[in-house]
Amino acid sequence: MDTWVKLNGQTAGRDKTARLLQYLSRILWHRLQHSNKDQVNAFKNLEFQLSTFRKLLRFGKCLDVIYSTVALFDHGDSTVRHTIILSRIANSLFLLADHLLWLGRADVCNIDTQKWSRISNKYWLYSITMNLVRDFYEISCIIKAQKRTIVPDCGVQNVNDLYKILSRTLTVLQCHKGVMIDTVKNACDFFIPLTALGHTKLSPGAVGWLGVVSSLAGLLVLVDPKIKLSPA
């Protein structure tokens, strides 16, 4: 109960919870699409309403995101600095397009929803790509720092040595939960706009499961801020 109160007391917590329910709705209507049309329509409508609610919840956030880049210009690591700044700029533009989509859904103005949906997904994809570049950079730094622990003194001589290196690498990375959770989250999110833009052909159910996993990863970080990759 305390966890629920903590999540519900944060805008980000309500957004992530609604996101989880949104993608669960997609999984359900996809599973039911050949059996019960009424339930399919009900879950599709629920998914749409949750998506609209999240757009309203984030309204104006594009300004917060772009302003947050100012503090990153003094970050010591140039790779982290550049990837996060580019990610946040792209995320701000994604949110701006998302705001326009909400205004269209609310009949405040008449906009081309298909056009702005594509623009929104393009900027979201770019933001996630920059996040993944940062994640892989962080992983490479961890592996480099732990090279003596991972690679045997005698080097790689056979397949068993490769297996040992892989096993030791995974063991080392398990000690860095923030990086691993962020990588899983971004890797799952990566295929959602990619599919929406038509570059991959995943089923709605598969997209739903990717959204559920990434939403759970986001909720884990909110519940336990200690495992959050910083700066994020």
C-alpha positions as a Markdown table, in Angstrom:
| # | Residue | x | y | z |
|---|---|---|---|---|
| 1 | Met | 0.0 | 0.0 | 0.0 |
| 2 | Asp | 2.9 | 2.4 | 0.8 |
| 3 | Thr | 4.4 | 1.7 | -2.6 |
| 4 | Trp | 1.1 | 2.5 | -4.3 |
| 5 | Val | 0.7 | 5.8 | -2.3 |
| 6 | Lys | 4.3 | 6.7 | -3.2 |
| 7 | Leu | 3.7 | 6.1 | -6.9 |
| 8 | Asn | 0.3 | 7.8 | -7.0 |
| 9 | Gly | 1.7 | 10.8 | -5.3 |
| 10 | Gln | 4.0 | 11.5 | -8.2 |
| 11 | Thr | 3.1 | 12.7 | -11.7 |
| 12 | Ala | 5.7 | 10.3 | -13.1 |
| 13 | Gly | 4.2 | 7.4 | -11.0 |
| 14 | Arg | 0.7 | 8.0 | -12.4 |
| 15 | Asp | 2.1 | 8.3 | -15.9 |
| 16 | Lys | 4.0 | 5.0 | -15.6 |
| 17 | Thr | 1.0 | 3.2 | -14.0 |
| 18 | Ala | -1.3 | 4.5 | -16.8 |
| 19 | Arg | 1.3 | 3.4 | -19.3 |
| 20 | Leu | 1.4 | -0.1 | -17.9 |
| 21 | Leu | -2.4 | -0.4 | -18.1 |
| 22 | Gln | -2.3 | 1.1 | -21.6 |
| 23 | Tyr | 0.0 | -1.6 | -22.9 |
| 24 | Leu | -1.8 | -4.3 | -21.0 |
| 25 | Ser | -5.0 | -3.2 | -22.8 |
| 26 | Arg | -3.2 | -3.6 | -26.1 |
| 27 | Ile | -2.2 | -7.2 | -25.2 |
| 28 | Leu | -5.8 | -8.0 | -24.2 |
| 29 | Trp | -7.5 | -6.7 | -27.3 |
| 30 | His | -5.0 | -8.4 | -29.5 |
| 31 | Arg | -5.6 | -11.7 | -27.8 |
| 32 | Leu | -9.4 | -11.3 | -28.0 |
| 33 | Gln | -9.6 | -9.9 | -31.6 |
| 34 | His | -10.7 | -13.3 | -33.0 |
| 35 | Ser | -13.3 | -14.1 | -30.3 |
| 36 | Asn | -15.1 | -11.2 | -28.8 |
| 37 | Lys | -15.5 | -8.0 | -30.8 |
| 38 | Asp | -17.3 | -6.1 | -28.0 |
| 39 | Gln | -14.4 | -6.7 | -25.6 |
| 40 | Val | -11.9 | -5.9 | -28.3 |
| 41 | Asn | -13.6 | -2.5 | -28.8 |
| 42 | Ala | -13.8 | -1.9 | -25.0 |
| 43 | Phe | -10.1 | -2.6 | -24.5 |
| 44 | Lys | -9.1 | -0.5 | -27.6 |
| 45 | Asn | -11.2 | 2.4 | -26.2 |
| 46 | Leu | -9.5 | 1.9 | -22.8 |
| 47 | Glu | -6.1 | 2.0 | -24.4 |
| 48 | Phe | -7.0 | 5.2 | -26.3 |
| 49 | Gln | -8.4 | 6.9 | -23.2 |
| 50 | Leu | -5.2 | 6.0 | -21.2 |
| 51 | Ser | -3.0 | 7.3 | -24.0 |
| 52 | Thr | -5.0 | 10.6 | -24.0 |
| 53 | Phe | -4.8 | 10.8 | -20.2 |
| 54 | Arg | -1.1 | 10.4 | -20.3 |
| 55 | Lys | -0.8 | 13.1 | -23.0 |
| 56 | Leu | -2.7 | 15.5 | -20.7 |
| 57 | Leu | -0.7 | 14.5 | -17.7 |
| 58 | Arg | 2.5 | 15.4 | -19.5 |
| 59 | Phe | 1.2 | 18.6 | -21.0 |
| 60 | Gly | 3.8 | 21.4 | -20.8 |
| 61 | Lys | 6.6 | 18.9 | -19.8 |
| 62 | Cys | 8.5 | 19.7 | -23.0 |
| 63 | Leu | 9.6 | 23.0 | -21.4 |
| 64 | Asp | 10.8 | 21.2 | -18.2 |
| 65 | Val | 12.8 | 18.7 | -20.3 |
| 66 | Ile | 14.5 | 21.3 | -22.5 |
| 67 | Tyr | 15.4 | 23.4 | -19.5 |
| 68 | Ser | 16.9 | 20.4 | -17.7 |
| 69 | Thr | 19.6 | 20.2 | -20.3 |
| 70 | Val | 21.2 | 23.4 | -19.0 |
| 71 | Ala | 22.6 | 21.6 | -15.9 |
| 72 | Leu | 24.3 | 19.0 | -18.1 |
| 73 | Phe | 26.7 | 21.3 | -20.0 |
| 74 | Asp | 29.2 | 21.1 | -17.2 |
| 75 | His | 29.1 | 17.3 | -16.9 |
| 76 | Gly | 32.7 | 15.9 | -17.0 |
| 77 | Asp | 32.2 | 13.0 | -19.4 |
| 78 | Ser | 31.7 | 14.3 | -22.9 |
| 79 | Thr | 30.0 | 11.1 | -24.2 |
| 80 | Val | 27.4 | 11.1 | -21.4 |
| 81 | Arg | 27.0 | 14.9 | -21.8 |
| 82 | His | 26.4 | 14.8 | -25.5 |
| 83 | Thr | 24.1 | 11.7 | -25.6 |
| 84 | Ile | 21.9 | 12.9 | -22.7 |
| 85 | Ile | 21.6 | 16.5 | -24.1 |
| 86 | Leu | 20.7 | 15.2 | -27.6 |
| 87 | Ser | 18.3 | 12.7 | -26.0 |
| 88 | Arg | 16.5 | 15.4 | -24.0 |
| 89 | Ile | 16.3 | 17.8 | -26.9 |
| 90 | Ala | 14.7 | 15.0 | -29.0 |
| 91 | Asn | 12.4 | 14.1 | -26.1 |
| 92 | Ser | 11.3 | 17.7 | -25.7 |
| 93 | Leu | 10.4 | 17.8 | -29.4 |
| 94 | Phe | 8.6 | 14.5 | -29.1 |
| 95 | Leu | 6.6 | 15.9 | -26.2 |
| 96 | Leu | 5.8 | 19.0 | -28.1 |
| 97 | Ala | 4.4 | 17.0 | -31.0 |
| 98 | Asp | 2.5 | 14.9 | -28.4 |
| 99 | His | 1.0 | 18.1 | -26.9 |
| 100 | Leu | -0.3 | 19.0 | -30.4 |
| 101 | Leu | -1.8 | 15.5 | -30.7 |
| 102 | Trp | -3.7 | 16.0 | -27.4 |
| 103 | Leu | -5.0 | 19.4 | -28.6 |
| 104 | Gly | -6.3 | 17.6 | -31.7 |
| 105 | Arg | -8.0 | 14.9 | -29.7 |
| 106 | Ala | -9.6 | 17.5 | -27.4 |
| 107 | Asp | -10.9 | 19.3 | -30.5 |
| 108 | Val | -9.1 | 22.5 | -29.4 |
| 109 | Cys | -7.6 | 22.7 | -32.9 |
| 110 | Asn | -7.7 | 20.9 | -36.2 |
| 111 | Ile | -4.4 | 19.1 | -36.9 |
| 112 | Asp | -3.2 | 16.2 | -39.1 |
| 113 | Thr | -3.0 | 13.5 | -36.5 |
| 114 | Gln | -1.2 | 11.0 | -38.7 |
| 115 | Lys | 1.5 | 13.5 | -39.7 |
| 116 | Trp | 2.1 | 14.6 | -36.1 |
| 117 | Ser | 2.0 | 11.1 | -34.8 |
| 118 | Arg | 4.8 | 10.2 | -37.2 |
| 119 | Ile | 6.8 | 13.3 | -36.2 |
| 120 | Ser | 6.3 | 12.4 | -32.5 |
| 121 | Asn | 7.5 | 8.8 | -33.1 |
| 122 | Lys | 10.5 | 9.9 | -35.0 |
| 123 | Tyr | 11.7 | 12.2 | -32.2 |
| 124 | Trp | 10.9 | 9.5 | -29.6 |
| 125 | Leu | 13.0 | 7.0 | -31.6 |
| 126 | Tyr | 15.9 | 9.4 | -31.8 |
| 127 | Ser | 15.7 | 10.1 | -28.0 |
| 128 | Ile | 15.7 | 6.3 | -27.2 |
| 129 | Thr | 18.6 | 5.8 | -29.6 |
| 130 | Met | 20.7 | 8.3 | -27.8 |
| 131 | Asn | 19.8 | 6.7 | -24.5 |
| 132 | Leu | 20.9 | 3.3 | -25.8 |
| 133 | Val | 24.2 | 4.8 | -27.0 |
| 134 | Arg | 24.7 | 6.1 | -23.5 |
| 135 | Asp | 23.8 | 2.7 | -21.9 |
| 136 | Phe | 26.2 | 0.8 | -24.1 |
| 137 | Tyr | 28.9 | 3.4 | -23.3 |
| 138 | Glu | 28.3 | 2.9 | -19.6 |
| 139 | Ile | 28.5 | -0.9 | -20.0 |
| 140 | Ser | 31.7 | -0.6 | -21.9 |
| 141 | Cys | 33.2 | 1.5 | -19.1 |
| 142 | Ile | 32.2 | -1.0 | -16.5 |
| 143 | Ile | 33.7 | -3.9 | -18.5 |
| 144 | Lys | 36.9 | -1.9 | -19.1 |
| 145 | Ala | 37.2 | -1.2 | -15.4 |
| 146 | Gln | 36.7 | -4.8 | -14.5 |
| 147 | Lys | 38.7 | -6.3 | -17.4 |
| 148 | Arg | 41.2 | -8.1 | -15.1 |
| 149 | Thr | 38.3 | -9.8 | -13.3 |
| 150 | Ile | 36.5 | -10.8 | -16.5 |
| 151 | Val | 39.3 | -11.9 | -18.8 |
| 152 | Pro | 41.4 | -14.9 | -17.7 |
| 153 | Asp | 45.2 | -14.3 | -17.2 |
| 154 | Cys | 46.0 | -16.8 | -19.9 |
| 155 | Gly | 43.7 | -15.1 | -22.4 |
| 156 | Val | 41.1 | -16.7 | -24.6 |
| 157 | Gln | 42.2 | -20.1 | -25.8 |
| 158 | Asn | 39.0 | -22.1 | -26.3 |
| 159 | Val | 35.2 | -21.9 | -26.2 |
| 160 | Asn | 35.2 | -22.6 | -22.5 |
| 161 | Asp | 37.2 | -19.4 | -21.9 |
| 162 | Leu | 34.6 | -17.4 | -24.0 |
| 163 | Tyr | 31.8 | -18.9 | -21.8 |
| 164 | Lys | 33.7 | -17.9 | -18.7 |
| 165 | Ile | 34.1 | -14.3 | -20.0 |
| 166 | Leu | 30.4 | -14.1 | -20.8 |
| 167 | Ser | 29.5 | -15.5 | -17.4 |
| 168 | Arg | 31.8 | -13.1 | -15.5 |
| 169 | Thr | 30.6 | -10.2 | -17.6 |
| 170 | Leu | 27.0 | -10.8 | -16.6 |
| 171 | Thr | 28.0 | -11.2 | -13.0 |
| 172 | Val | 29.8 | -7.9 | -13.0 |
| 173 | Leu | 26.9 | -6.1 | -14.8 |
| 174 | Gln | 24.4 | -7.5 | -12.2 |
| 175 | Cys | 26.1 | -5.4 | -9.6 |
| 176 | His | 25.2 | -2.3 | -11.7 |
| 177 | Lys | 21.4 | -2.5 | -11.6 |
| 178 | Gly | 20.8 | 1.1 | -12.8 |
| 179 | Val | 22.6 | 0.5 | -16.1 |
| 180 | Met | 21.0 | -2.9 | -16.7 |
| 181 | Ile | 17.4 | -1.7 | -15.9 |
| 182 | Asp | 17.9 | 1.4 | -18.1 |
| 183 | Thr | 19.3 | -0.7 | -20.9 |
| 184 | Val | 16.3 | -3.2 | -20.7 |
| 185 | Lys | 13.8 | -0.3 | -20.6 |
| 186 | Asn | 15.3 | 1.5 | -23.6 |
| 187 | Ala | 15.8 | -1.7 | -25.6 |
| 188 | Cys | 12.1 | -2.5 | -25.2 |
| 189 | Asp | 11.0 | 1.0 | -26.0 |
| 190 | Phe | 13.2 | 1.1 | -29.1 |
| 191 | Phe | 10.9 | -1.2 | -31.0 |
| 192 | Ile | 7.7 | 0.6 | -30.2 |
| 193 | Pro | 8.2 | 3.8 | -32.3 |
| 194 | Leu | 10.2 | 1.6 | -34.8 |
| 195 | Thr | 7.0 | -0.5 | -35.4 |
| 196 | Ala | 4.7 | 2.6 | -35.4 |
| 197 | Leu | 6.9 | 4.1 | -38.2 |
| 198 | Gly | 6.7 | 0.8 | -40.2 |
| 199 | His | 10.4 | -0.1 | -40.0 |
| 200 | Thr | 9.5 | -3.3 | -38.1 |
| 201 | Lys | 6.4 | -5.4 | -38.3 |
| 202 | Leu | 5.7 | -6.5 | -34.7 |
| 203 | Ser | 2.2 | -7.6 | -33.7 |
| 204 | Pro | 0.2 | -5.3 | -31.4 |
| 205 | Gly | 0.6 | -8.1 | -28.8 |
| 206 | Ala | 4.4 | -8.0 | -29.1 |
| 207 | Val | 4.4 | -4.2 | -28.8 |
| 208 | Gly | 2.2 | -4.5 | -25.8 |
| 209 | Trp | 4.6 | -6.9 | -24.0 |
| 210 | Leu | 7.5 | -4.6 | -24.8 |
| 211 | Gly | 5.6 | -1.7 | -23.4 |
| 212 | Val | 4.7 | -3.7 | -20.2 |
| 213 | Val | 8.3 | -4.6 | -19.6 |
| 214 | Ser | 9.6 | -1.1 | -20.1 |
| 215 | Ser | 6.8 | 0.3 | -17.9 |
| 216 | Leu | 7.7 | -2.1 | -15.1 |
| 217 | Ala | 11.4 | -1.1 | -15.4 |
| 218 | Gly | 10.3 | 2.6 | -15.1 |
| 219 | Leu | 8.2 | 1.8 | -12.1 |
| 220 | Leu | 11.0 | -0.1 | -10.4 |
| 221 | Val | 13.2 | 3.0 | -10.6 |
| 222 | Leu | 10.5 | 5.2 | -9.1 |
| 223 | Val | 9.9 | 2.8 | -6.2 |
| 224 | Asp | 13.7 | 2.6 | -5.5 |
| 225 | Pro | 15.5 | 5.7 | -6.7 |
| 226 | Lys | 18.8 | 4.2 | -5.7 |
| 227 | Ile | 18.9 | 2.0 | -8.8 |
| 228 | Lys | 18.2 | 5.0 | -11.1 |
| 229 | Leu | 21.0 | 5.7 | -13.6 |
| 230 | Ser | 22.3 | 9.2 | -12.9 |
| 231 | Pro | 22.2 | 11.5 | -14.7 |
| 232 | Ala | 19.2 | 10.1 | -16.5 |
